[in-house]
Amino acid sequence: MPSMKTNRSAAKRFKLSGNGKLIRNKANKSHILTKKTTKRKRNLRKPAVTDATNVKTMKKIMPYL
C-alpha cells in the first residue's frame, strides 16, 4: 500500500502545539493596513488555536503531523 501524502499547503500553515492543538496564523494582516487600528494589527500578530470544527479535517489531510 502506498504511503499517504501530506497536503503541503496545509503543512505550511498549521503547526502542532505542545498540548496537541493546531496553531494557525490570523488572516487580514497582509495589506490595506492603514485603516486598521494599531490594536487590531497587534492582535493579528499572535497565533490562534484552530477551531474544533476544522481540526478533524486538518488531521486527515496531514496524517504525519
Residue pairs with C-beta under 8 A, 6 or more apart in sequence:
4 63
4 64
6 61
6 62
6 63
6 64
6 65
7 61
7 62
10 58
10 61
10 62
11 62
11 65
13 24
13 25
14 22
14 23
14 24
14 50
14 58
14 62
14 65
15 22
15 23
16 22
16 23
16 65
17 23
17 49
21 49
21 50
22 49
22 50
22 54
22 55
22 58
22 59
23 47
23 48
23 49
23 50
24 47
24 48
24 49
24 50
25 47
25 48
26 43
26 44
26 45
26 46
26 47
26 48
27 44
28 36
28 44
29 41
29 44
29 45
33 41
50 58
58 65
59 65
